[in-house]
Amino acid sequence: MGSTVERRYLTCPRHMSRHIIHLQVCPAGLKTMSALHFARALLPSGWANNVRVIIADGVIAHVAAGQPSAPDDERHALAIPGISNLHSHAFQRAMAGLAEIRGPADDTFWTWRETMYRFALAITPDDAEAIAALAYVEMLERGFTRVGEFHYLHHDASGRTYANPAEMASRIAAAAAATGIGLTLLPCFYAHATFGAAAPLATQRRFICTVDQFADLVAQSRTAIQSVAGANLGIAPHSLRAVTPDELAAILPLADNGPVHIHAAEQTREVADCVAWSGLRPVQWLLQHAAIDRHWCVIHATHMTDAEIAALAATGAVAGLCPLTEASLGDGIFAAREFMEAGGRFGIGTDSNVLIGVADELRQLEYAQRLKFRARNVLAGSATVSTGRALFDAALQGGAQALAQPVVGLAQDARADIVTLDANHPSLAGRSGDAVLDGWIFAGSADIIDCVWAGGVKVVASGRHHLRDQLRTRFSAVVRRLAA
């Protein structure tokens, strides 16, 4: 007789990672199921009362509003969907706050980048797993339930390929499996220092691949994620600085209709260098030379002309915005109001992971627009729409699209990614409907999130991930050594 499996988790003494053990538990055709009941929940149709959600094998099997709770239901007051973090460089979490001393010249993205390169050269595979695991714990505790890991730390410290070309990618997969976060792995192709196929810098040696090496890396990365529930794969040509037109054309088929993510127009110097190389701005070049569509996510796209804004919006691609990192690095302010008015789609990411949180990213996005236009509620879109709801809905839809999640939110057949908020939190007192999202995003603190389910598994309770303490201990030991 066939059987289904129940997921149980053990802690590995060596890596302190939770690994999935498959146990034969019930006859074929039956499913391990659980039921949740929410006094209020945000459904695709809007806020609803007395919502009962049935979860089977990590997926929402049924959602019904206006339902009483059953005796065995787990009951909560307030539920919203988890959000996708569409852009993360997990290893950079370890250097958060370590590049805040001004040098003899003006500090910019480019000087920060040199610090990051030196830091990256010291990270071992064990370090990478420990750092990513804590970053993913923090993402889950702050409302992110899936991460798009734009992964470019491939080789050993000398630049040689590991015996397993996807050794470092497998550590990302292990961290995702351990913490429970959904994973979209985006191996990054990086070949050159700057435009015109310039030779890579010595400090970039851990990133660099030929097209053939990258094809092998993608294949091995696909194998690495097979044991991670709900994981999927895309590709990430790093940028037009790092990838030639011929290389871009050669690697795009490796996406196999999955996500394609690329950095573009993050910095004004990058724009100027691209014009000097090609006569075109970065987004302009991509629009003219790449078949950009809804599978693409253009990361940052900070510096665009009006024509580029309209044309990128028309492709259906997602703009991958990382407002906290963009502010930290002094990148500039994305033309969010203009892009949204043109029908553009966006999602949010944590990028350098200098600070992690759904509400933090959305708040920074709106506040930057307020400073730019000297106005309030800039991204609400209309006089009757809550700004928090407008931001949340856009990030939910855009993030899911960018990470190839076909069903979004608290809906049947969606991955069971659910966040509950503490209805007794001072910033939610007396609030209902969209005012809940406004209270969370614009007035809430980190302790406003109560529980989180990722792929149907409850990984956060009372605001704490069940592995938080041991992963913090491991992370801190790594950072003490790296920062010494």
Kinemage of the C-alpha trace (Angstrom):
@kinemage 1
@onewidth
@group {chain A} dominant
@subgroup {mainchain}
@vectorlist {calphas} color= white
{ca met a 1} P 0.000 0.000 0.000
{ca gly a 2} L 1.245 3.526 -0.822
{ca ser a 3} L 1.499 6.204 1.817
{ca thr a 4} L 1.784 9.921 2.363
{ca val a 5} L 4.320 11.550 4.604
{ca glu a 6} L 4.318 13.784 7.616
{ca arg a 7} L 7.111 16.338 8.009
{ca arg a 8} L 9.044 16.242 11.249
{ca tyr a 9} L 12.161 18.132 12.115
{ca leu a 10} L 15.389 17.308 13.869
{ca thr a 11} L 18.341 19.509 14.736
{ca cys a 12} L 21.608 18.539 13.088
{ca pro a 13} L 24.436 18.855 15.665
{ca arg a 14} L 26.946 19.908 13.060
{ca his a 15} L 25.045 22.642 11.259
{ca met a 16} L 22.263 23.273 13.799
{ca ser a 17} L 19.875 23.019 10.855
{ca arg a 18} L 16.466 21.461 10.917
{ca his a 19} L 16.316 18.676 8.342
{ca ile a 20} L 13.137 17.078 7.071
{ca ile a 21} L 12.650 13.439 8.028
{ca his a 22} L 10.029 11.572 5.996
{ca leu a 23} L 7.951 9.157 8.036
{ca gln a 24} L 5.313 6.774 6.673
{ca val a 25} L 2.204 7.725 8.625
{ca cys a 26} L -1.064 7.084 6.773
{ca pro a 27} L -2.595 5.224 3.833
{ca ala a 28} L -2.416 6.638 0.343
{ca gly a 29} L -5.091 9.172 -0.520
{ca leu a 30} L -5.212 10.733 2.961
{ca lys a 31} L -3.621 14.039 3.813
{ca thr a 32} L -2.204 15.513 6.969
{ca met a 33} L -4.525 18.465 7.546
{ca ser a 34} L -4.903 21.326 9.989
{ca ala a 35} L -7.499 24.027 10.488
{ca leu a 36} L -7.158 27.661 11.526
{ca his a 37} L -9.921 30.076 12.467
{ca phe a 38} L -9.531 33.849 12.309
{ca ala a 39} L -11.932 36.408 13.721
{ca arg a 40} L -10.841 38.688 10.871
{ca ala a 41} L -8.700 37.943 7.830
{ca leu a 42} L -7.634 39.735 4.666
{ca leu a 43} L -8.816 37.620 1.718
{ca pro a 44} L -8.374 38.418 -1.996
{ca ser a 45} L -11.936 39.768 -1.927
{ca gly a 46} L -11.210 41.988 1.077
{ca trp a 47} L -11.547 41.794 4.843
{ca ala a 48} L -13.831 39.073 6.139
{ca asn a 49} L -15.058 37.907 9.538
{ca asn a 50} L -14.934 34.403 11.011
{ca val a 51} L -12.669 32.890 8.383
{ca arg a 52} L -11.869 29.186 8.536
{ca val a 53} L -8.797 27.966 6.626
{ca ile a 54} L -8.032 24.301 5.973
{ca ile a 55} L -4.396 23.472 5.212
{ca ala a 56} L -3.363 20.209 3.543
{ca asp a 57} L 0.248 19.352 2.694
{ca gly a 58} L 1.346 22.957 3.058
{ca val a 59} L -1.311 24.355 0.724
{ca ile a 60} L -4.595 26.102 1.503
{ca ala a 61} L -7.221 23.510 0.609
{ca his a 62} L -10.281 25.545 1.564
{ca val a 63} L -11.182 29.047 2.746
{ca ala a 64} L -14.602 30.063 3.984
{ca ala a 65} L -15.830 33.246 5.647
{ca gly a 66} L -18.699 33.519 8.083
{ca gln a 67} L -17.905 30.152 9.619
{ca pro a 68} L -17.870 29.187 13.289
{ca ser a 69} L -14.747 27.592 14.645
{ca ala a 70} L -14.588 23.845 15.151
{ca pro a 71} L -13.362 22.388 18.458
{ca asp a 72} L -9.921 21.470 17.121
{ca asp a 73} L -9.293 24.704 15.206
{ca glu a 74} L -6.385 26.906 16.213
{ca arg a 75} L -7.955 30.314 16.760
{ca his a 76} L -6.488 33.775 16.186
{ca ala a 77} L -7.902 37.275 15.993
{ca leu a 78} L -6.315 38.778 12.894
{ca ala a 79} L -4.655 37.257 9.801
{ca ile a 80} L -3.017 38.584 6.648
{ca pro a 81} L -1.055 36.847 3.865
{ca gly a 82} L 2.713 36.495 4.111
{ca ile a 83} L 4.741 38.641 1.698
{ca ser a 84} L 7.503 37.599 -0.705
{ca asn a 85} L 10.931 39.166 -0.229
{ca leu a 86} L 11.940 39.335 -3.873
{ca his a 87} L 15.586 40.375 -3.465
{ca ser a 88} L 18.074 39.231 -0.831
{ca his a 89} L 21.826 38.849 -0.609
{ca ala a 90} L 21.715 36.816 2.600
{ca phe a 91} L 25.450 36.885 3.372
{ca gln a 92} L 25.385 40.683 3.674
{ca arg a 93} L 23.302 40.376 6.868
{ca ala a 94} L 26.599 39.670 8.653
{ca met a 95} L 28.042 43.087 7.762
{ca ala a 96} L 24.955 45.145 8.639
{ca gly a 97} L 26.112 48.239 10.480
{ca leu a 98} L 29.800 47.591 9.817
{ca ala a 99} L 30.199 50.134 7.000
{ca glu a 100} L 29.014 53.273 8.780
{ca ile a 101} L 32.378 55.023 9.249
{ca arg a 102} L 33.215 57.700 6.722
{ca gly a 103} L 36.499 57.413 4.903
{ca pro a 104} L 38.804 60.207 3.700
{ca ala a 105} L 36.627 60.788 0.624
{ca asp a 106} L 32.863 60.850 0.160
{ca asp a 107} L 31.299 57.485 0.895
{ca thr a 108} L 29.081 56.078 -1.850
{ca phe a 109} L 27.705 52.787 -3.076
{ca trp a 110} L 31.039 52.180 -4.762
{ca thr a 111} L 33.099 52.535 -1.583
{ca trp a 112} L 30.585 50.382 0.322
{ca arg a 113} L 30.958 47.773 -2.407
{ca glu a 114} L 34.690 47.448 -1.780
{ca thr a 115} L 33.994 46.788 1.909
{ca met a 116} L 31.452 44.142 0.933
{ca tyr a 117} L 33.914 42.445 -1.433
{ca arg a 118} L 36.556 42.150 1.280
{ca phe a 119} L 34.002 40.790 3.709
{ca ala a 120} L 32.729 38.215 1.178
{ca leu a 121} L 36.214 36.794 0.660
{ca ala a 122} L 36.313 35.519 4.246
{ca ile a 123} L 33.000 33.624 4.309
{ca thr a 124} L 33.127 29.810 4.402
{ca pro a 125} L 30.243 27.529 3.373
{ca asp a 126} L 29.407 26.938 7.050
{ca asp a 127} L 29.431 30.707 7.585
{ca ala a 128} L 27.125 31.268 4.627
{ca glu a 129} L 24.605 28.781 5.986
{ca ala a 130} L 24.694 30.290 9.489
{ca ile a 131} L 24.283 33.833 8.205
{ca ala a 132} L 21.461 32.951 5.826
{ca ala a 133} L 19.635 30.964 8.493
{ca leu a 134} L 19.477 33.913 10.878
{ca ala a 135} L 18.496 36.302 8.078
{ca tyr a 136} L 15.654 33.958 7.143
{ca val a 137} L 14.516 33.669 10.772
{ca glu a 138} L 14.345 37.458 10.947
{ca met a 139} L 12.444 37.632 7.666
{ca leu a 140} L 9.853 35.177 8.961
{ca glu a 141} L 9.501 37.028 12.252
{ca arg a 142} L 8.894 40.262 10.309
{ca gly a 143} L 6.258 38.980 7.870
{ca phe a 144} L 8.226 37.629 4.891
{ca thr a 145} L 7.334 34.014 4.097
{ca arg a 146} L 9.307 33.513 0.852
{ca val a 147} L 12.685 34.844 -0.214
{ca gly a 148} L 14.201 35.395 -3.641
{ca glu a 149} L 17.874 34.732 -2.957
{ca phe a 150} L 19.950 36.557 -5.595
{ca his a 151} L 22.931 34.333 -4.965
{ca tyr a 152} L 26.380 35.212 -6.308
{ca leu a 153} L 28.864 33.936 -3.726
{ca his a 154} L 29.730 30.770 -5.663
{ca his a 155} L 33.412 29.771 -5.372
{ca asp a 156} L 36.009 29.311 -2.658
{ca ala a 157} L 38.110 32.192 -1.377
{ca ser a 158} L 40.728 31.664 -4.083
{ca gly a 159} L 38.109 31.749 -6.832
{ca arg a 160} L 38.255 28.008 -7.540
{ca thr a 161} L 35.064 26.070 -8.099
{ca tyr a 162} L 34.075 23.756 -5.264
{ca ala a 163} L 33.894 20.016 -5.979
{ca asn a 164} L 30.157 20.586 -5.964
{ca pro a 165} L 29.742 23.765 -8.046
{ca ala a 166} L 26.576 24.516 -6.078
{ca glu a 167} L 28.174 24.055 -2.653
{ca met a 168} L 27.298 27.576 -1.557
{ca ala a 169} L 23.841 27.364 -3.126
{ca ser a 170} L 23.230 24.150 -1.233
{ca arg a 171} L 23.957 26.044 1.994
{ca ile a 172} L 21.289 28.584 1.055
{ca ala a 173} L 18.901 25.688 0.452
{ca ala a 174} L 19.808 24.159 3.826
{ca ala a 175} L 19.147 27.459 5.593
{ca ala a 176} L 15.752 27.757 3.913
{ca ala a 177} L 14.830 24.173 4.793
{ca ala a 178} L 15.946 24.669 8.395
{ca thr a 179} L 13.965 27.842 8.976
{ca gly a 180} L 10.927 26.958 6.866
{ca ile a 181} L 10.968 30.012 4.613
{ca gly a 182} L 9.884 29.516 1.002
{ca leu a 183} L 12.832 29.724 -1.375
{ca thr a 184} L 13.207 31.002 -4.904
{ca leu a 185} L 16.884 30.460 -5.641
{ca leu a 186} L 18.328 32.831 -8.243
{ca pro a 187} L 21.895 31.823 -9.145
{ca cys a 188} L 23.693 34.902 -10.381
{ca phe a 189} L 25.792 35.096 -13.539
{ca tyr a 190} L 28.673 37.524 -13.051
{ca ala a 191} L 31.564 37.702 -15.523
{ca his a 192} L 32.993 41.231 -15.776
{ca ala a 193} L 33.993 44.249 -13.708
{ca thr a 194} L 32.063 46.766 -15.772
{ca phe a 195} L 30.632 47.536 -19.204
{ca gly a 196} L 32.448 46.421 -22.319
{ca ala a 197} L 33.538 43.005 -20.985
{ca ala a 198} L 36.159 44.486 -18.668
{ca ala a 199} L 38.211 41.859 -16.832
{ca pro a 200} L 36.838 41.113 -13.369
{ca leu a 201} L 38.498 42.544 -10.304
{ca ala a 202} L 40.504 40.263 -8.061
{ca thr a 203} L 38.021 40.980 -5.251
{ca gln a 204} L 35.189 39.623 -7.434
{ca arg a 205} L 36.792 36.211 -7.914
{ca arg a 206} L 34.217 34.303 -5.859
{ca phe a 207} L 31.415 35.465 -8.173
{ca ile a 208} L 32.875 34.880 -11.632
{ca cys a 209} L 31.607 32.212 -14.070
{ca thr a 210} L 31.866 31.409 -17.735
{ca val a 211} L 28.634 30.604 -19.530
{ca asp a 212} L 29.417 26.875 -19.359
{ca gln a 213} L 30.256 27.048 -15.667
{ca phe a 214} L 27.025 28.887 -15.034
{ca ala a 215} L 24.987 26.279 -16.887
{ca asp a 216} L 26.505 23.625 -14.651
{ca leu a 217} L 25.857 25.764 -11.584
{ca val a 218} L 22.193 26.190 -12.513
{ca ala a 219} L 21.795 22.434 -13.033
{ca gln a 220} L 23.429 21.653 -9.699
{ca ser a 221} L 21.371 24.367 -7.967
{ca arg a 222} L 18.213 22.738 -9.284
{ca thr a 223} L 19.333 19.543 -7.589
{ca ala a 224} L 20.185 21.402 -4.377
{ca ile a 225} L 16.646 22.725 -3.912
{ca gln a 226} L 14.852 19.441 -4.566
{ca ser a 227} L 14.610 18.636 -0.861
{ca val a 228} L 13.264 22.084 0.045
{ca ala a 229} L 9.477 22.056 0.129
{ca gly a 230} L 7.979 24.501 -2.371
{ca ala a 231} L 11.332 25.788 -3.649
{ca asn a 232} L 11.759 26.944 -7.234
{ca leu a 233} L 14.578 28.238 -9.428
{ca gly a 234} L 15.240 31.204 -11.661
{ca ile a 235} L 18.366 32.956 -12.896
{ca ala a 236} L 19.939 36.323 -12.205
{ca pro a 237} L 22.209 37.957 -14.762
{ca his a 238} L 23.799 40.371 -12.318
{ca ser a 239} L 23.684 43.577 -14.357
{ca leu a 240} L 24.718 45.006 -17.697
{ca arg a 241} L 27.999 45.914 -15.995
{ca ala a 242} L 28.750 42.250 -15.332
{ca val a 243} L 27.181 40.505 -18.346
{ca thr a 244} L 27.794 41.104 -22.050
{ca pro a 245} L 24.922 41.052 -24.570
{ca asp a 246} L 26.107 37.723 -25.988
{ca glu a 247} L 26.365 36.195 -22.522
{ca leu a 248} L 22.919 37.457 -21.610
{ca ala a 249} L 21.438 35.838 -24.713
{ca ala a 250} L 23.271 32.584 -23.946
{ca ile a 251} L 22.079 32.227 -20.364
{ca leu a 252} L 18.436 33.315 -20.702
{ca pro a 253} L 17.268 29.858 -21.911
{ca leu a 254} L 18.547 28.432 -18.608
{ca ala a 255} L 15.644 30.201 -16.861
{ca asp a 256} L 13.308 27.634 -18.456
{ca asn a 257} L 10.347 30.033 -18.194
{ca gly a 258} L 11.196 30.765 -14.569
{ca pro a 259} L 12.051 34.141 -13.049
{ca val a 260} L 14.788 36.365 -14.508
{ca his a 261} L 16.116 39.034 -12.145
{ca ile a 262} L 18.672 41.717 -13.013
{ca his a 263} L 20.034 44.850 -11.312
{ca ala a 264} L 19.611 47.981 -13.438
{ca ala a 265} L 19.939 51.745 -13.024
{ca glu a 266} L 20.668 51.608 -9.310
{ca gln a 267} L 23.338 54.315 -9.469
{ca thr a 268} L 23.777 57.477 -11.556
{ca arg a 269} L 27.374 56.469 -12.332
{ca glu a 270} L 26.092 53.151 -13.671
{ca val a 271} L 23.713 55.045 -15.967
{ca ala a 272} L 26.496 57.303 -17.228
{ca asp a 273} L 28.833 54.351 -17.802
{ca cys a 274} L 26.128 52.473 -19.702
{ca val a 275} L 25.511 55.486 -21.954
{ca ala a 276} L 29.247 55.767 -22.608
{ca trp a 277} L 29.369 52.062 -23.542
{ca ser a 278} L 26.192 51.713 -25.611
{ca gly a 279} L 24.618 55.103 -26.137
{ca leu a 280} L 21.634 53.898 -24.099
{ca arg a 281} L 20.628 53.981 -20.461
{ca pro a 282} L 20.467 50.579 -18.676
{ca val a 283} L 16.673 50.161 -18.612
{ca gln a 284} L 16.477 51.605 -22.111
{ca trp a 285} L 19.043 49.045 -23.319
{ca leu a 286} L 17.136 46.160 -21.750
{ca leu a 287} L 13.860 47.312 -23.255
{ca gln a 288} L 15.407 47.430 -26.718
{ca his a 289} L 17.544 44.283 -26.582
{ca ala a 290} L 15.871 41.803 -24.204
{ca ala a 291} L 12.402 40.314 -24.443
{ca ile a 292} L 11.335 41.662 -21.062
{ca asp a 293} L 7.978 40.340 -19.915
{ca arg a 294} L 6.168 39.332 -16.732
{ca his a 295} L 8.870 36.737 -15.943
{ca trp a 296} L 11.390 39.529 -15.391
{ca cys a 297} L 12.132 41.508 -12.260
{ca val a 298} L 14.252 44.615 -12.735
{ca ile a 299} L 15.920 45.302 -9.408
{ca his a 300} L 16.050 48.952 -8.283
{ca ala a 301} L 15.395 50.722 -11.632
{ca thr a 302} L 15.972 53.851 -9.584
{ca his a 303} L 17.094 56.190 -12.343
{ca met a 304} L 14.684 56.113 -15.298
{ca thr a 305} L 13.347 58.705 -17.706
{ca asp a 306} L 9.608 59.197 -18.166
{ca ala a 307} L 9.778 57.161 -21.363
{ca glu a 308} L 11.560 54.309 -19.591
{ca ile a 309} L 9.016 54.354 -16.766
{ca ala a 310} L 6.105 54.021 -19.179
{ca ala a 311} L 7.808 51.379 -21.312
{ca leu a 312} L 8.906 49.215 -18.373
{ca ala a 313} L 5.421 49.373 -16.859
{ca ala a 314} L 3.936 48.241 -20.183
{ca thr a 315} L 6.052 45.056 -20.267
{ca gly a 316} L 4.336 43.615 -17.179
{ca ala a 317} L 7.715 43.122 -15.503
{ca val a 318} L 8.074 43.779 -11.775
{ca ala a 319} L 10.250 46.542 -10.385
{ca gly a 320} L 12.134 45.051 -7.436
{ca leu a 321} L 12.355 47.832 -4.863
{ca cys a 322} L 14.570 47.668 -1.778
{ca pro a 323} L 13.838 51.012 -0.101
{ca leu a 324} L 15.908 50.524 3.058
{ca thr a 325} L 19.025 49.392 1.191
{ca glu a 326} L 18.549 52.083 -1.450
{ca ala a 327} L 18.403 54.659 1.341
{ca ser a 328} L 21.343 53.091 3.196
{ca leu a 329} L 23.518 53.197 0.079
{ca gly a 330} L 22.383 56.626 -1.056
{ca asp a 331} L 21.087 55.244 -4.354
{ca gly a 332} L 18.265 57.705 -4.907
{ca ile a 333} L 14.461 57.569 -4.889
{ca phe a 334} L 12.494 55.319 -7.234
{ca ala a 335} L 9.763 57.039 -9.268
{ca ala a 336} L 7.072 55.029 -7.489
{ca arg a 337} L 4.159 57.390 -8.038
{ca glu a 338} L 4.859 57.744 -11.749
{ca phe a 339} L 5.446 53.998 -12.188
{ca met a 340} L 2.224 53.067 -10.426
{ca glu a 341} L 0.245 55.656 -12.383
{ca ala a 342} L 1.597 54.019 -15.558
{ca gly a 343} L 0.256 50.648 -14.389
{ca gly a 344} L 3.625 49.348 -13.214
{ca arg a 345} L 3.987 46.492 -10.750
{ca phe a 346} L 6.427 46.409 -7.867
{ca gly a 347} L 7.509 44.150 -5.033
{ca ile a 348} L 9.861 44.687 -2.125
{ca gly a 349} L 13.142 43.108 -1.102
{ca thr a 350} L 15.638 43.422 1.721
{ca asp a 351} L 18.749 43.380 -0.521
{ca ser a 352} L 21.715 44.010 1.821
{ca asn a 353} L 19.624 43.000 4.867
{ca val a 354} L 20.801 46.002 6.831
{ca leu a 355} L 17.348 45.984 8.458
{ca ile a 356} L 14.667 43.363 7.841
{ca gly a 357} L 10.907 43.874 7.871
{ca val a 358} L 7.884 44.098 5.581
{ca ala a 359} L 6.524 47.160 7.351
{ca asp a 360} L 9.948 48.835 7.389
{ca glu a 361} L 10.379 48.520 3.614
{ca leu a 362} L 6.857 49.717 2.804
{ca arg a 363} L 7.101 52.630 5.238
{ca gln a 364} L 10.429 53.742 3.769
{ca leu a 365} L 8.990 53.515 0.248
{ca glu a 366} L 6.098 55.820 1.096
{ca tyr a 367} L 8.109 58.193 3.265
{ca ala a 368} L 10.707 58.732 0.543
{ca gln a 369} L 7.890 59.781 -1.792
{ca arg a 370} L 6.551 62.152 0.862
{ca leu a 371} L 9.949 63.792 1.163
{ca lys a 372} L 10.313 63.983 -2.612
{ca phe a 373} L 6.887 65.531 -3.253
{ca arg a 374} L 6.429 67.259 0.129
{ca ala a 375} L 3.011 65.610 0.396
{ca arg a 376} L 1.322 62.825 2.360
{ca asn a 377} L -0.212 59.496 1.300
{ca val a 378} L 1.483 59.743 -2.069
{ca leu a 379} L 1.115 56.079 -3.062
{ca ala a 380} L -2.498 55.597 -1.932
{ca gly a 381} L -3.633 56.104 -5.512
{ca ser a 382} L -7.000 57.681 -4.711
{ca ala a 383} L -8.780 59.655 -2.024
{ca thr a 384} L -10.688 56.624 -0.731
{ca val a 385} L -7.831 54.096 -0.496
{ca ser a 386} L -5.728 53.464 2.595
{ca thr a 387} L -2.037 53.951 1.884
{ca gly a 388} L -1.143 50.862 3.892
{ca arg a 389} L -3.591 48.733 1.898
{ca ala a 390} L -2.368 50.101 -1.437
{ca leu a 391} L 1.245 49.354 -0.546
{ca phe a 392} L 0.472 45.932 0.885
{ca asp a 393} L -1.620 44.778 -2.064
{ca ala a 394} L 0.970 45.931 -4.598
{ca ala a 395} L 3.849 44.240 -2.748
{ca leu a 396} L 1.845 41.033 -2.282
{ca gln a 397} L 0.984 40.740 -5.978
{ca gly a 398} L 4.311 41.975 -7.331
{ca gly a 399} L 6.396 39.800 -5.020
{ca ala a 400} L 4.412 36.679 -5.891
{ca gln a 401} L 4.776 37.381 -9.613
{ca ala a 402} L 8.507 38.021 -9.355
{ca leu a 403} L 9.042 34.695 -7.555
{ca ala a 404} L 6.674 32.733 -9.824
{ca gln a 405} L 3.959 32.022 -7.274
{ca pro a 406} L 0.790 31.458 -9.315
{ca val a 407} L -1.814 31.757 -6.532
{ca val a 408} L -1.576 34.687 -4.149
{ca gly a 409} L -2.879 35.382 -0.661
{ca leu a 410} L -5.294 33.531 1.584
{ca ala a 411} L -6.908 31.630 -1.245
{ca gln a 412} L -7.514 28.042 -2.214
{ca asp a 413} L -4.464 26.369 -3.795
{ca ala a 414} L -2.095 29.058 -2.518
{ca arg a 415} L 0.905 28.065 -0.433
{ca ala a 416} L -0.179 28.365 3.200
{ca asp a 417} L 1.845 31.481 4.071
{ca ile a 418} L -0.056 33.254 6.822
{ca val a 419} L 0.809 35.982 9.318
{ca thr a 420} L -1.227 36.836 12.404
{ca leu a 421} L -1.027 40.230 14.057
{ca asp a 422} L -1.480 40.949 17.738
{ca ala a 423} L -4.919 42.546 17.855
{ca asn a 424} L -4.143 43.862 21.351
{ca his a 425} L -1.053 45.760 20.215
{ca pro a 426} L -1.371 49.497 20.995
{ca ser a 427} L -0.932 50.392 17.310
{ca leu a 428} L -3.935 48.241 16.378
{ca ala a 429} L -6.247 49.255 19.205
{ca gly a 430} L -9.665 50.341 17.925
{ca arg a 431} L -8.728 49.632 14.311
{ca ser a 432} L -10.510 47.498 11.768
{ca gly a 433} L -10.252 46.878 8.051
{ca asp a 434} L -7.483 48.655 6.207
{ca ala a 435} L -6.682 50.753 9.278
{ca val a 436} L -5.052 47.587 10.614
{ca leu a 437} L -2.493 47.694 7.799
{ca asp a 438} L -1.939 51.425 8.342
{ca gly a 439} L -1.370 50.833 12.053
{ca trp a 440} L 1.103 48.033 11.366
{ca ile a 441} L 3.070 49.722 8.583
{ca phe a 442} L 3.173 53.294 9.884
{ca ala a 443} L 2.896 52.934 13.659
{ca gly a 444} L 3.736 49.340 14.559
{ca ser a 445} L 6.828 47.923 16.199
{ca ala a 446} L 8.546 44.579 15.692
{ca asp a 447} L 6.376 42.876 18.312
{ca ile a 448} L 3.160 43.414 16.341
{ca ile a 449} L 3.548 40.081 14.501
{ca asp a 450} L 2.330 37.159 16.570
{ca cys a 451} L 2.468 33.918 14.542
{ca val a 452} L 3.676 32.922 11.086
{ca trp a 453} L 2.943 29.849 9.012
{ca ala a 454} L 5.237 29.152 6.048
{ca gly a 455} L 4.117 26.381 3.750
{ca gly a 456} L 1.567 25.370 6.380
{ca val a 457} L 4.174 24.938 9.127
{ca lys a 458} L 3.912 27.228 12.135
{ca val a 459} L 7.459 28.542 12.449
{ca val a 460} L 6.863 31.691 14.528
{ca ala a 461} L 4.799 31.799 17.731
{ca ser a 462} L 4.442 34.790 20.057
{ca gly a 463} L 6.757 36.682 17.729
{ca arg a 464} L 9.645 34.223 18.035
{ca his a 465} L 10.938 31.692 15.550
{ca his a 466} L 11.454 28.360 17.241
{ca leu a 467} L 15.137 28.286 16.196
{ca arg a 468} L 15.892 31.921 16.956
{ca asp a 469} L 18.122 31.455 19.990
{ca gln a 470} L 20.386 28.714 18.654
{ca leu a 471} L 20.742 30.371 15.249
{ca arg a 472} L 21.586 33.703 16.864
{ca thr a 473} L 24.320 32.018 18.881
{ca arg a 474} L 25.793 30.428 15.779
{ca phe a 475} L 25.504 33.652 13.749
{ca ser a 476} L 27.171 35.727 16.460
{ca ala a 477} L 30.143 33.391 16.604
{ca val a 478} L 30.587 33.700 12.844
{ca val a 479} L 30.370 37.500 12.844
{ca arg a 480} L 32.814 37.877 15.728
{ca arg a 481} L 35.389 36.017 13.671
{ca leu a 482} L 34.623 37.827 10.399
{ca ala a 483} L 34.635 41.278 12.006
{ca ala a 484} L 37.829 40.713 13.977
